Amino acid sequence: MVTEPNNWGRFGPDDQRGTLNLLTPATVLAALASAATGQVISLAMPIRGATSSAAPTTVPHLRGRPLPQHFMSVDGGDYAAGTRPIGAGLRLADDAVIVTHHGTTTHMDALCHMWSGEELYNGHPAARVRSYGATRCGIETVGGVVARAVLFDVPRHLGLDHLPVDFRIPADLLREIHDDVRPGDVAVVRTGWPLVWDSSPEEYWSGQPGLSAGAGRWLASRDVAVVASDNAAIGGLNARQLADEGLEDDLHMILLWRHGVHLAEMLWLEELGTACAGRAGGDFVFVAAPLRIEGGTGSPINPLAIL
């Protein structure tokens, strides 16, 4: 059982959605007022998968993770080789995509993704995570997220293109950038680290900047619904692609496990950062919906920012 401040039991003994419960109809309607121009920006990295090319390796990803695979079961070449049309000249292309999203593409973590001891978030038995998926706190419980969001563009605030590899963002810096964080908000944190990929995948794999434990606790204390970032783990990573923090200070333990705050990782925030740099207010509408994978520990998403 977790002992430090947490949200276990706050939304009832059967709760599986954590602080997403704060996104009431009234909160969602209020969030829509954050849109001013109607500009829509996708915050997702592309999913590139092809068994016959190096395409999957051209997108930032953690080393050693299974990359996306994109298969065509029927394509134009099949008809050129003599495949019969469906009928009356009708032809089609059909494909299949396999994505192991953690560490390879823009995705959302479910509350069953990580835990300590024998209990998931809110005390649900960890034994309910089975070989066929999790029967508690799976990604299908999320539904859709429509919320007010605030961008913490940390490198821009510091006059940098991207944060240094060992930089851990303190709570005071978040507060300095944007102190108006409200219950049910989505905190979007830009580190700029994906920019490193194009110049050197080896440098990208040398570690990653991210939130400090204190910053995670500060966001949790502000009752955010989701924390999203362009890095791979919300917190920082070392050269072994692991967190240096112990369980007490691990960002997934603080946010996912103790406070029921869903995490969205590996976003692309460059266009958003540029658009928000010359925009008063700094808030916008955030929209995301994971696939309804029953018992899934996460799902690919295409988050949208509506300015």
C-alpha positions in Angstrom: 0.0 0.0 0.0 1.3 3.5 -0.9 1.9 5.7 2.1 2.8 9.2 0.8 0.1 11.6 -0.4 -2.0 9.9 -3.1 -5.4 9.7 -4.7 -6.3 6.1 -3.7 -9.9 6.0 -2.6 -10.5 9.6 -3.5 -12.9 8.8 -6.4 -14.3 5.7 -4.8 -12.9 2.2 -4.1 -13.6 0.9 -7.6 -12.1 3.9 -9.5 -9.9 3.1 -12.5 -9.7 6.5 -14.1 -7.8 8.6 -11.5 -7.8 12.4 -12.1 -9.6 12.0 -15.4 -12.6 12.0 -13.1 -12.0 15.7 -12.8 -13.0 16.2 -16.5 -16.7 16.8 -15.7 -19.0 18.1 -18.4 -18.7 21.6 -16.8 -14.9 21.4 -16.9 -14.9 20.2 -20.5 -17.2 23.1 -21.6 -15.0 25.6 -19.7 -11.9 24.1 -21.4 -13.3 24.8 -24.8 -13.1 28.5 -24.1 -9.3 28.2 -24.3 -9.5 28.0 -28.1 -9.3 31.4 -29.8 -8.2 31.0 -33.4 -9.4 27.4 -34.3 -5.9 26.4 -35.5 -5.5 22.6 -35.0 -2.0 21.2 -34.5 -1.2 17.5 -34.4 1.2 16.6 -31.6 2.0 13.0 -32.8 5.1 11.6 -34.4 4.5 9.6 -37.5 4.2 5.8 -37.3 6.6 4.4 -40.0 6.7 0.7 -40.4 7.9 -1.4 -43.3 9.5 -4.8 -43.2 11.3 -4.1 -46.4 12.9 -0.8 -45.5 14.6 1.2 -42.7 11.6 3.5 -42.3 10.9 2.6 -38.7 14.4 3.5 -37.6 14.0 7.1 -38.9 11.6 8.1 -36.1 12.9 8.7 -32.5 12.5 5.6 -30.4 14.2 3.9 -27.4 16.9 1.4 -28.3 15.9 -2.2 -28.3 12.2 -1.7 -28.4 10.2 -3.6 -31.1 9.6 -1.1 -33.9 6.3 -0.7 -35.8 5.6 -3.1 -38.6 3.4 -2.2 -41.5 2.3 -5.0 -43.8 0.3 -4.8 -47.0 -1.9 -7.9 -47.6 -3.1 -6.6 -50.9 -1.5 -3.8 -53.0 -1.2 -2.5 -56.5 1.6 -5.0 -57.3 -0.8 -7.9 -56.7 -3.1 -6.7 -59.4 -0.2 -6.1 -61.8 0.8 -9.7 -61.1 -2.7 -11.0 -62.1 -4.9 -10.8 -58.9 -8.5 -10.7 -60.0 -10.5 -7.5 -59.1 -13.2 -7.9 -56.5 -15.8 -7.4 -59.2 -16.6 -5.0 -62.0 -13.1 -3.7 -62.0 -13.2 -2.8 -58.3 -9.8 -3.0 -56.6 -8.6 -2.2 -53.1 -5.5 -2.1 -50.9 -5.5 -3.6 -47.5 -2.9 -3.4 -44.7 -2.1 -4.3 -41.2 -0.1 -2.3 -38.7 1.5 -3.7 -35.5 2.7 -1.1 -33.0 4.3 -1.8 -29.6 3.8 1.7 -28.5 5.9 2.1 -25.3 9.1 3.7 -26.3 8.4 3.7 -30.1 5.6 6.2 -30.9 3.3 8.8 -29.5 1.2 7.0 -26.9 -0.7 7.2 -23.6 0.1 5.0 -20.6 -2.7 3.3 -18.8 -2.8 3.2 -15.0 -2.0 -0.6 -15.1 1.3 0.1 -16.9 3.5 0.3 -13.8 3.2 -0.3 -10.1 5.0 -1.4 -7.0 4.3 -4.3 -4.7 1.1 -6.3 -5.3 -1.3 -3.4 -6.0 -2.1 -1.2 -9.0 -3.4 2.3 -8.6 -6.2 2.6 -6.1 -5.4 -0.8 -4.5 -6.6 -3.0 -7.4 -4.8 -6.4 -7.2 -1.8 -6.5 -9.5 -2.7 -10.2 -10.2 -5.5 -8.8 -12.3 -2.9 -8.0 -15.0 -2.9 -11.3 -16.9 -1.4 -12.7 -20.1 -4.4 -11.5 -22.1 -4.3 -8.0 -20.6 -5.3 -6.1 -17.4 -8.8 -6.5 -16.1 -8.4 -3.4 -14.0 -7.1 0.1 -15.0 -6.7 -0.8 -18.7 -6.5 1.9 -21.4 -10.1 1.3 -22.4 -11.2 3.1 -19.2 -9.8 6.4 -20.5 -12.4 7.1 -23.1 -11.6 10.5 -24.6 -9.7 13.4 -23.2 -10.9 17.0 -23.9 -9.3 19.4 -21.6 -7.7 22.8 -21.1 -3.9 22.5 -21.5 -0.9 24.6 -20.7 2.5 24.3 -22.4 5.6 24.4 -20.3 8.1 25.2 -23.1 11.2 24.8 -20.9 14.0 25.1 -23.4 12.4 28.2 -25.0 12.1 29.8 -21.6 15.8 29.2 -21.0 16.9 30.3 -24.5 17.8 26.8 -25.7 16.9 24.6 -28.6 16.6 21.6 -26.3 17.4 20.8 -22.7 20.8 19.1 -21.8 20.6 15.4 -21.5 21.0 15.4 -17.7 18.6 18.3 -17.0 15.8 17.5 -14.5 13.1 20.2 -14.5 12.5 21.6 -11.0 9.0 22.5 -9.8 10.1 26.2 -9.3 10.8 26.4 -13.1 7.4 25.0 -14.0 5.8 27.5 -11.6 7.8 30.3 -13.1 6.7 29.4 -16.7 3.0 28.9 -15.9 1.6 29.1 -12.4 -2.1 29.0 -13.6 -2.6 25.3 -13.5 -6.1 24.2 -12.7 -7.7 20.9 -11.7 -8.4 18.8 -14.8 -5.7 20.5 -16.9 -3.3 18.7 -19.2 0.3 19.7 -18.5 2.3 19.6 -21.7 6.1 19.7 -21.1 8.5 20.4 -24.0 12.1 19.3 -23.6 13.1 19.6 -27.3 14.9 16.3 -27.0 13.4 14.8 -30.2 15.3 17.4 -32.2 18.5 15.5 -31.2 17.5 12.5 -33.2 18.1 14.0 -36.7 21.7 15.0 -35.8 22.6 11.8 -33.8 20.6 8.8 -32.7 23.5 7.9 -30.5 23.2 11.2 -28.6 19.4 10.6 -28.4 20.1 7.3 -26.8 22.7 8.8 -24.3 19.9 9.7 -21.9 17.0 12.1 -21.8 16.0 15.2 -19.9 12.7 15.2 -18.0 10.8 16.3 -15.0 12.2 16.0 -11.5 10.4 14.2 -8.8 9.5 17.6 -7.2 8.0 18.8 -10.5 5.9 15.7 -10.7 4.6 16.1 -7.1 3.9 19.8 -7.9 1.8 18.9 -10.9 0.0 16.2 -8.9 -0.8 18.7 -6.2 -2.4 20.9 -8.9 -4.8 18.0 -9.8 -3.8 17.7 -13.4 -5.7 15.1 -15.5 -2.8 14.2 -17.8 1.0 15.0 -18.0 2.3 14.9 -21.6 5.8 15.3 -22.8 8.0 15.0 -25.9 10.5 12.7 -24.1 10.1 9.0 -23.7 9.4 8.6 -19.9 8.1 12.0 -18.5 11.0 11.8 -16.1 14.7 11.8 -17.2 16.6 8.7 -18.4 20.2 7.7 -18.2 22.4 6.1 -20.9 20.9 2.7 -20.1 17.5 4.2 -20.8 16.4 3.8 -17.2 15.4 6.3 -14.5 18.0 7.0 -11.9 15.4 7.8 -9.2 14.4 5.2 -6.7 10.7 4.1 -6.3 9.8 7.0 -4.1 10.9 9.5 -6.7 10.2 7.7 -9.9 7.8 9.8 -12.0 5.6 6.9 -13.1 5.2 5.9 -9.4 4.3 9.4 -8.4 1.9 10.2 -11.2 0.5 6.9 -12.6 0.6 4.8 -9.5 0.0 7.1 -6.5 -2.1 9.9 -8.1 -3.8 8.2 -11.0 -2.5 10.8 -13.5 -2.3 9.3 -17.0 0.8 10.0 -19.0 1.3 10.8 -22.7 4.8 10.3 -24.0 6.9 10.9 -27.1 4.8 13.8 -28.5 6.0 16.2 -31.2 5.8 19.7 -29.8 7.9 21.8 -32.2 5.0 23.4 -34.1 3.0 23.9 -30.9 6.0 25.6 -29.3 6.4 28.0 -32.2 2.7 28.8 -32.3 2.4 29.4 -28.6 5.6 31.6 -28.5 3.7 34.5 -29.9 0.4 33.8 -28.3 -1.0 35.5 -25.3 -2.4 33.3 -22.5 -0.5 30.1 -23.1 -3.5 27.8 -22.8 -5.3 25.8 -25.4 -7.6 22.9 -25.9 -6.1 19.4 -25.8 -7.9 16.4 -27.4 -6.8 12.8 -27.4 -8.4 9.4 -27.5 -6.6 6.1 -27.1 -7.7 3.0 -28.9 -10.2 0.9 -26.9 -7.7 -1.9 -26.4 -9.3 -4.0 -23.6 -6.8 -4.5 -20.9 -4.1 -2.6 -22.7 -1.2 -1.0 -20.8 -1.3 1.9 -23.3 -2.3 2.9 -26.8 -1.0 5.0 -29.7 -2.7 8.4 -29.8 -2.8 11.4 -32.1 -3.1 14.3 -29.6 -4.5 17.5 -31.0 -3.9 21.1 -29.8 -6.7 23.5 -30.7 -5.5 27.1 -30.4 
